[in-house]
Amino acid sequence: MKPLLLANNSNEYPGLFSAIQHKQQNVVETVYLALSDHARLFGFTAEDIMDFWQHKAPQKYSAFELAFEFGHRVIAELILNTLNKMAESFGFTDNPRYI
């Protein structure tokens, strides 16, 4: 299976956004669990990241832009890895997409 990268345009993959909107709480928990241990290694808490996503990051930002705005490239990579795993859990495994 090839790694999956997400596009930053919701029109390109409406099924994923629909699934995320219907399972928002599960997605938040997935992101929180996936990032909490790793983020601590780099001086961030998962709460810091979730607070930034929910209250400070404009929706137009891609994962890379969001993480660079937050101030750490490693966090960008963690976000992308998490998004890839989330997308795979929604069945997006065959069609690679790009940020």
N, CA, C and O atoms as a GROMACS GRO file, in nm:
protein
  396
    1MET      N    1   0.085  -0.118   0.000
    1MET     CA    2   0.000   0.000   0.000
    1MET      C    3   0.089   0.124   0.000
    1MET      O    4   0.181   0.134   0.081
    2LYS      N    5   0.062   0.217  -0.088
    2LYS     CA    6   0.137   0.342  -0.095
    2LYS      C    7   0.089   0.438   0.013
    2LYS      O    8  -0.028   0.436   0.050
    3PRO      N    9   0.181   0.523   0.065
    3PRO     CA   10   0.135   0.623   0.162
    3PRO      C   11   0.038   0.721   0.098
    3PRO      O   12   0.049   0.752  -0.021
    4LEU      N   13  -0.054   0.769   0.177
    4LEU     CA   14  -0.157   0.860   0.127
    4LEU      C   15  -0.130   1.001   0.178
    4LEU      O   16  -0.110   1.021   0.297
    5LEU      N   17  -0.129   1.097   0.088
    5LEU     CA   18  -0.118   1.238   0.127
    5LEU      C   19  -0.247   1.307   0.087
    5LEU      O   20  -0.302   1.281  -0.021
    6LEU      N   21  -0.295   1.393   0.172
    6LEU     CA   22  -0.423   1.459   0.148
    6LEU      C   23  -0.406   1.589   0.072
    6LEU      O   24  -0.307   1.660   0.089
    7ALA      N   25  -0.501   1.620  -0.010
    7ALA     CA   26  -0.506   1.751  -0.076
    7ALA      C   27  -0.562   1.852   0.023
    7ALA      O   28  -0.629   1.816   0.119
    8ASN      N   29  -0.534   1.980  -0.002
    8ASN     CA   30  -0.587   2.081   0.090
    8ASN      C   31  -0.716   2.144   0.038
    8ASN      O   32  -0.765   2.241   0.096
    9ASN      N   33  -0.771   2.090  -0.067
    9ASN     CA   34  -0.896   2.142  -0.123
    9ASN      C   35  -1.006   2.040  -0.096
    9ASN      O   36  -1.004   1.930  -0.151
   10SER      N   37  -1.102   2.076  -0.011
   10SER     CA   38  -1.206   1.981   0.028
   10SER      C   39  -1.291   1.935  -0.090
   10SER      O   40  -1.354   1.830  -0.083
   11ASN      N   41  -1.295   2.012  -0.198
   11ASN     CA   42  -1.372   1.972  -0.316
   11ASN      C   43  -1.311   1.850  -0.384
   11ASN      O   44  -1.381   1.779  -0.457
   12GLU      N   45  -1.182   1.826  -0.362
   12GLU     CA   46  -1.116   1.714  -0.426
   12GLU      C   47  -1.147   1.581  -0.358
   12GLU      O   48  -1.134   1.476  -0.420
   13TYR      N   49  -1.188   1.584  -0.233
   13TYR     CA   50  -1.220   1.461  -0.162
   13TYR      C   51  -1.334   1.484  -0.064
   13TYR      O   52  -1.315   1.477   0.058
   14PRO      N   53  -1.454   1.512  -0.117
   14PRO     CA   54  -1.567   1.544  -0.030
   14PRO      C   55  -1.605   1.431   0.064
   14PRO      O   56  -1.657   1.456   0.172
   15GLY      N   57  -1.582   1.306   0.025
   15GLY     CA   58  -1.617   1.194   0.111
   15GLY      C   59  -1.544   1.196   0.243
   15GLY      O   60  -1.602   1.166   0.347
   16LEU      N   61  -1.417   1.233   0.239
   16LEU     CA   62  -1.338   1.238   0.362
   16LEU      C   63  -1.390   1.347   0.454
   16LEU      O   64  -1.407   1.325   0.574
   17PHE      N   65  -1.417   1.466   0.397
   17PHE     CA   66  -1.467   1.574   0.481
   17PHE      C   67  -1.604   1.542   0.538
   17PHE      O   68  -1.634   1.578   0.652
   18SER      N   69  -1.687   1.475   0.459
   18SER     CA   70  -1.818   1.436   0.509
   18SER      C   71  -1.804   1.340   0.626
   18SER      O   72  -1.873   1.354   0.727
   19ALA      N   73  -1.715   1.243   0.612
   19ALA     CA   74  -1.694   1.147   0.721
   19ALA      C   75  -1.640   1.216   0.844
   19ALA      O   76  -1.681   1.186   0.956
   20ILE      N   77  -1.548   1.309   0.824
   20ILE     CA   78  -1.490   1.382   0.938
   20ILE      C   79  -1.597   1.466   1.006
   20ILE      O   80  -1.604   1.470   1.129
   21GLN      N   81  -1.681   1.533   0.928
   21GLN     CA   82  -1.786   1.616   0.988
   21GLN      C   83  -1.882   1.532   1.070
   21GLN      O   84  -1.929   1.576   1.175
   22HIS      N   85  -1.913   1.411   1.023
   22HIS     CA   86  -2.006   1.326   1.096
   22HIS      C   87  -1.942   1.257   1.215
   22HIS      O   88  -2.011   1.212   1.306
   23LYS      N   89  -1.809   1.248   1.215
   23LYS     CA   90  -1.740   1.180   1.324
   23LYS      C   91  -1.638   1.273   1.388
   23LYS      O   92  -1.528   1.230   1.423
   24GLN      N   93  -1.674   1.398   1.402
   24GLN     CA   94  -1.578   1.499   1.448
   24GLN      C   95  -1.518   1.463   1.583
   24GLN      O   96  -1.397   1.477   1.602
   25GLN      N   97  -1.598   1.417   1.676
   25GLN     CA   98  -1.546   1.384   1.807
   25GLN      C   99  -1.443   1.272   1.798
   25GLN      O  100  -1.339   1.278   1.864
   26ASN      N  101  -1.471   1.170   1.717
   26ASN     CA  102  -1.376   1.061   1.700
   26ASN      C  103  -1.246   1.110   1.637
   26ASN      O  104  -1.138   1.066   1.674
   27VAL      N  105  -1.257   1.202   1.541
   27VAL     CA  106  -1.139   1.256   1.476
   27VAL      C  107  -1.055   1.334   1.575
   27VAL      O  108  -0.933   1.319   1.579
   28VAL      N  109  -1.120   1.417   1.656
   28VAL     CA  110  -1.047   1.495   1.757
   28VAL      C  111  -0.974   1.401   1.852
   28VAL      O  112  -0.858   1.424   1.885
   29GLU      N  113  -1.042   1.296   1.896
   29GLU     CA  114  -0.978   1.200   1.986
   29GLU      C  115  -0.863   1.128   1.918
   29GLU      O  116  -0.760   1.105   1.981
   30THR      N  117  -0.879   1.093   1.790
   30THR     CA  118  -0.773   1.026   1.715
   30THR      C  119  -0.650   1.115   1.705
   30THR      O  120  -0.538   1.070   1.729
   31VAL      N  121  -0.671   1.241   1.669
   31VAL     CA  122  -0.559   1.334   1.659
   31VAL      C  123  -0.493   1.352   1.794
   31VAL      O  124  -0.370   1.350   1.805
   32TYR      N  125  -0.572   1.369   1.897
   32TYR     CA  126  -0.519   1.388   2.032
   32TYR      C  127  -0.432   1.270   2.074
   32TYR      O  128  -0.320   1.289   2.120
   33LEU      N  129  -0.483   1.150   2.057
   33LEU     CA  130  -0.408   1.031   2.098
   33LEU      C  131  -0.282   1.012   2.014
   33LEU      O  132  -0.178   0.974   2.067
   34ALA      N  133  -0.292   1.039   1.884
   34ALA     CA  134  -0.177   1.020   1.796
   34ALA      C  135  -0.065   1.118   1.824
   34ALA      O  136   0.052   1.084   1.808
   35LEU      N  137  -0.099   1.239   1.866
   35LEU     CA  138   0.003   1.342   1.885
   35LEU      C  139   0.050   1.361   2.028
   35LEU      O  140   0.157   1.418   2.049
   36SER      N  141  -0.024   1.315   2.126
   36SER     CA  142   0.005   1.353   2.264
   36SER      C  143   0.145   1.312   2.308
   36SER      O  144   0.219   1.396   2.362
   37ASP      N  145   0.183   1.186   2.288
   37ASP     CA  146   0.315   1.142   2.332
   37ASP      C  147   0.426   1.206   2.251
   37ASP      O  148   0.527   1.249   2.307
   38HIS      N  149   0.408   1.215   2.119
   38HIS     CA  150   0.512   1.270   2.032
   38HIS      C  151   0.531   1.420   2.057
   38HIS      O  152   0.644   1.468   2.063
   39ALA      N  153   0.423   1.491   2.070
   39ALA     CA  154   0.432   1.636   2.087
   39ALA      C  155   0.508   1.672   2.214
   39ALA      O  156   0.583   1.770   2.216
   40ARG      N  157   0.491   1.594   2.318
   40ARG     CA  158   0.559   1.621   2.444
   40ARG      C  159   0.711   1.618   2.427
   40ARG      O  160   0.783   1.693   2.493
   41LEU      N  161   0.761   1.532   2.338
   41LEU     CA  162   0.904   1.523   2.313
   41LEU      C  163   0.961   1.653   2.257
   41LEU      O  164   1.080   1.681   2.273
   42PHE      N  165   0.877   1.732   2.191
   42PHE     CA  166   0.923   1.854   2.126
   42PHE      C  167   0.877   1.979   2.200
   42PHE      O  168   0.884   2.090   2.145
   43GLY      N  169   0.831   1.962   2.323
   43GLY     CA  170   0.794   2.077   2.405
   43GLY      C  171   0.652   2.126   2.387
   43GLY      O  172   0.616   2.230   2.443
   44PHE      N  173   0.571   2.053   2.311
   44PHE     CA  174   0.431   2.090   2.294
   44PHE      C  175   0.344   1.987   2.365
   44PHE      O  176   0.382   1.871   2.377
   45THR      N  177   0.230   2.029   2.411
   45THR     CA  178   0.132   1.934   2.462
   45THR      C  179   0.026   1.914   2.354
   45THR      O  180   0.010   1.998   2.266
   46ALA      N  181  -0.043   1.804   2.361
   46ALA     CA  182  -0.153   1.781   2.267
   46ALA      C  183  -0.258   1.890   2.282
   46ALA      O  184  -0.323   1.929   2.185
   47GLU      N  185  -0.275   1.938   2.405
   47GLU     CA  186  -0.371   2.047   2.428
   47GLU      C  187  -0.331   2.173   2.352
   47GLU      O  188  -0.416   2.243   2.298
   48ASP      N  189  -0.199   2.202   2.348
   48ASP     CA  190  -0.150   2.317   2.271
   48ASP      C  191  -0.190   2.304   2.125
   48ASP      O  192  -0.240   2.399   2.064
   49ILE      N  193  -0.169   2.186   2.069
   49ILE     CA  194  -0.197   2.164   1.928
   49ILE      C  195  -0.346   2.174   1.900
   49ILE      O  196  -0.388   2.240   1.805
   50MET      N  197  -0.427   2.108   1.984
   50MET     CA  198  -0.572   2.111   1.961
   50MET      C  199  -0.627   2.252   1.979
   50MET      O  200  -0.716   2.293   1.905
   51ASP      N  201  -0.575   2.325   2.076
   51ASP     CA  202  -0.620   2.463   2.097
   51ASP      C  203  -0.589   2.547   1.974
   51ASP      O  204  -0.671   2.627   1.931
   52PHE      N  205  -0.470   2.530   1.918
   52PHE     CA  206  -0.432   2.605   1.799
   52PHE      C  207  -0.524   2.571   1.682
   52PHE      O  208  -0.573   2.660   1.613
   53TRP      N  209  -0.549   2.442   1.660
   53TRP     CA  210  -0.636   2.400   1.550
   53TRP      C  211  -0.775   2.456   1.567
   53TRP      O  212  -0.834   2.505   1.471
   54GLN      N  213  -0.828   2.450   1.688
   54GLN     CA  214  -0.968   2.485   1.709
   54GLN      C  215  -0.993   2.635   1.718
   54GLN      O  216  -1.102   2.681   1.683
   55HIS      N  217  -0.894   2.712   1.762
   55HIS     CA  218  -0.922   2.852   1.792
   55HIS      C  219  -0.835   2.953   1.717
   55HIS      O  220  -0.874   3.069   1.703
   56LYS      N  221  -0.719   2.912   1.667
   56LYS     CA  222  -0.627   3.010   1.610
   56LYS      C  223  -0.598   2.990   1.463
   56LYS      O  224  -0.568   3.086   1.393
   57ALA      N  225  -0.606   2.868   1.414
   57ALA     CA  226  -0.566   2.841   1.276
   57ALA      C  227  -0.680   2.869   1.179
   57ALA      O  228  -0.788   2.811   1.193
   58PRO      N  229  -0.658   2.956   1.081
   58PRO     CA  230  -0.761   2.977   0.979
   58PRO      C  231  -0.788   2.847   0.903
   58PRO      O  232  -0.695   2.770   0.876
   59GLN      N  233  -0.912   2.822   0.868
   59GLN     CA  234  -0.949   2.699   0.800
   59GLN      C  235  -0.883   2.684   0.664
   59GLN      O  236  -0.871   2.573   0.612
   60LYS      N  237  -0.839   2.795   0.604
   60LYS     CA  238  -0.781   2.786   0.470
   60LYS      C  239  -0.641   2.726   0.472
   60LYS      O  240  -0.589   2.690   0.366
   61TYR      N  241  -0.578   2.715   0.587
   61TYR     CA  242  -0.442   2.664   0.593
   61TYR      C  243  -0.437   2.514   0.567
   61TYR      O  244  -0.525   2.439   0.609
   62SER      N  245  -0.332   2.472   0.496
   62SER     CA  246  -0.306   2.330   0.483
   62SER      C  247  -0.237   2.283   0.612
   62SER      O  248  -0.201   2.365   0.696
   63ALA      N  249  -0.220   2.154   0.627
   63ALA     CA  250  -0.156   2.101   0.747
   63ALA      C  251  -0.014   2.156   0.762
   63ALA      O  252   0.028   2.190   0.872
   64PHE      N  253   0.060   2.166   0.652
   64PHE     CA  254   0.196   2.219   0.659
   64PHE      C  255   0.195   2.365   0.704
   64PHE      O  256   0.270   2.402   0.794
   65GLU      N  257   0.111   2.447   0.642
   65GLU     CA  258   0.106   2.589   0.678
   65GLU      C  259   0.066   2.605   0.823
   65GLU      O  260   0.122   2.688   0.895
   66LEU      N  261  -0.031   2.528   0.867
   66LEU     CA  262  -0.078   2.535   1.004
   66LEU      C  263   0.036   2.503   1.100
   66LEU      O  264   0.057   2.575   1.198
   67ALA      N  265   0.108   2.395   1.073
   67ALA     CA  266   0.214   2.355   1.164
   67ALA      C  267   0.330   2.453   1.163
   67ALA      O  268   0.389   2.479   1.268
   68PHE      N  269   0.366   2.506   1.047
   68PHE     CA  270   0.475   2.604   1.043
   68PHE      C  271   0.435   2.731   1.118
   68PHE      O  272   0.517   2.792   1.186
   69GLU      N  273   0.308   2.770   1.106
   69GLU     CA  274   0.259   2.884   1.181
   69GLU      C  275   0.270   2.856   1.331
   69GLU      O  276   0.299   2.946   1.410
   70PHE      N  277   0.247   2.732   1.367
   70PHE     CA  278   0.257   2.692   1.507
   70PHE      C  279   0.402   2.690   1.552
   70PHE      O  280   0.431   2.705   1.671
   71GLY      N  281   0.495   2.671   1.458
   71GLY     CA  282   0.635   2.690   1.490
   71GLY      C  283   0.725   2.569   1.490
   71GLY      O  284   0.834   2.577   1.548
   72HIS      N  285   0.687   2.458   1.430
   72HIS     CA  286   0.776   2.343   1.436
   72HIS      C  287   0.751   2.247   1.320
   72HIS      O  288   0.639   2.198   1.302
   73ARG      N  289   0.855   2.220   1.240
   73ARG     CA  290   0.842   2.131   1.125
   73ARG      C  291   0.804   1.990   1.166
   73ARG      O  292   0.727   1.924   1.097
   74VAL      N  293   0.857   1.943   1.277
   74VAL     CA  294   0.827   1.806   1.321
   74VAL      C  295   0.677   1.790   1.346
   74VAL      O  296   0.620   1.685   1.317
   75ILE      N  297   0.615   1.894   1.399
   75ILE     CA  298   0.471   1.888   1.422
   75ILE      C  299   0.398   1.875   1.288
   75ILE      O  300   0.297   1.805   1.278
   76ALA      N  301   0.448   1.943   1.184
   76ALA     CA  302   0.388   1.930   1.051
   76ALA      C  303   0.392   1.786   1.004
   76ALA      O  304   0.293   1.734   0.951
   77GLU      N  305   0.505   1.720   1.024
   77GLU     CA  306   0.517   1.581   0.983
   77GLU      C  307   0.423   1.492   1.064
   77GLU      O  308   0.362   1.400   1.009
   78LEU      N  309   0.412   1.518   1.193
   78LEU     CA  310   0.321   1.440   1.276
   78LEU      C  311   0.176   1.459   1.233
   78LEU      O  312   0.098   1.364   1.230
   79ILE      N  313   0.141   1.583   1.199
   79ILE     CA  314   0.006   1.610   1.152
   79ILE      C  315  -0.022   1.534   1.023
   79ILE      O  316  -0.128   1.472   1.009
   80LEU      N  317   0.072   1.537   0.929
   80LEU     CA  318   0.051   1.467   0.803
   80LEU      C  319   0.038   1.317   0.824
   80LEU      O  320  -0.049   1.253   0.764
   81ASN      N  321   0.124   1.261   0.909
   81ASN     CA  322   0.114   1.117   0.936
   81ASN      C  323  -0.020   1.083   0.998
   81ASN      O  324  -0.082   0.982   0.964
   82THR      N  325  -0.066   1.167   1.090
   82THR     CA  326  -0.195   1.143   1.154
   82THR      C  327  -0.308   1.152   1.053
   82THR      O  328  -0.398   1.067   1.052
   83LEU      N  329  -0.305   1.254   0.968
   83LEU     CA  330  -0.409   1.269   0.866
   83LEU      C  331  -0.410   1.150   0.770
   83LEU      O  332  -0.517   1.104   0.731
   84ASN      N  333  -0.291   1.102   0.734
   84ASN     CA  334  -0.285   0.985   0.646
   84ASN      C  335  -0.351   0.864   0.711
   84ASN      O  336  -0.427   0.793   0.646
   85LYS      N  337  -0.324   0.842   0.838
   85LYS     CA  338  -0.384   0.728   0.908
   85LYS      C  339  -0.535   0.744   0.921
   85LYS      O  340  -0.610   0.648   0.908
   86MET      N  341  -0.579   0.867   0.947
   86MET     CA  342  -0.722   0.892   0.956
   86MET      C  343  -0.788   0.866   0.821
   86MET      O  344  -0.894   0.803   0.814
   87ALA      N  345  -0.725   0.914   0.713
   87ALA     CA  346  -0.781   0.894   0.579
   87ALA      C  347  -0.790   0.745   0.547
   87ALA      O  348  -0.890   0.699   0.492
   88GLU      N  349  -0.686   0.670   0.582
   88GLU     CA  350  -0.688   0.526   0.559
   88GLU      C  351  -0.804   0.461   0.636
   88GLU      O  352  -0.867   0.369   0.585
   89SER      N  353  -0.830   0.509   0.756
   89SER     CA  354  -0.939   0.450   0.835
   89SER      C  355  -1.075   0.477   0.771
   89SER      O  356  -1.172   0.406   0.798
   90PHE      N  357  -1.083   0.581   0.688
   90PHE     CA  358  -1.207   0.611   0.617
   90PHE      C  359  -1.210   0.545   0.479
   90PHE      O  360  -1.304   0.567   0.401
   91GLY      N  361  -1.109   0.465   0.448
   91GLY     CA  362  -1.109   0.390   0.323
   91GLY      C  363  -1.032   0.452   0.209
   91GLY      O  364  -1.037   0.400   0.097
   92PHE      N  365  -0.960   0.560   0.231
   92PHE     CA  366  -0.883   0.624   0.125
   92PHE      C  367  -0.742   0.564   0.124
   92PHE      O  368  -0.651   0.616   0.188
   93THR      N  369  -0.725   0.452   0.049
   93THR     CA  370  -0.594   0.387   0.046
   93THR      C  371  -0.537   0.374  -0.094
   93THR      O  372  -0.416   0.358  -0.108
   94ASP      N  373  -0.619   0.379  -0.197
   94ASP     CA  374  -0.572   0.352  -0.332
   94ASP      C  375  -0.534   0.476  -0.412
   94ASP      O  376  -0.450   0.468  -0.502
   95ASN      N  377  -0.592   0.588  -0.380
   95ASN     CA  378  -0.573   0.710  -0.458
   95ASN      C  379  -0.486   0.809  -0.384
   95ASN      O  380  -0.534   0.876  -0.292
   96PRO      N  381  -0.357   0.821  -0.419
   96PRO     CA  382  -0.276   0.920  -0.349
   96PRO      C  383  -0.322   1.062  -0.379
   96PRO      O  384  -0.358   1.093  -0.493
   97ARG      N  385  -0.322   1.147  -0.279
   97ARG     CA  386  -0.357   1.288  -0.294
   97ARG      C  387  -0.248   1.369  -0.229
   97ARG      O  388  -0.173   1.319  -0.145
   98TYR      N  389  -0.238   1.494  -0.267
   98TYR     CA  390  -0.123   1.573  -0.225
   98TYR      C  391  -0.163   1.702  -0.160
   98TYR      O  392  -0.266   1.761  -0.193
   99ILE      N  393  -0.081   1.747  -0.067
   99ILE     CA  394  -0.100   1.877  -0.004
   99ILE      C  395  -0.036   1.981  -0.092
   99ILE      O  396  -0.038   2.100  -0.059
   0.00000   0.00000   0.00000
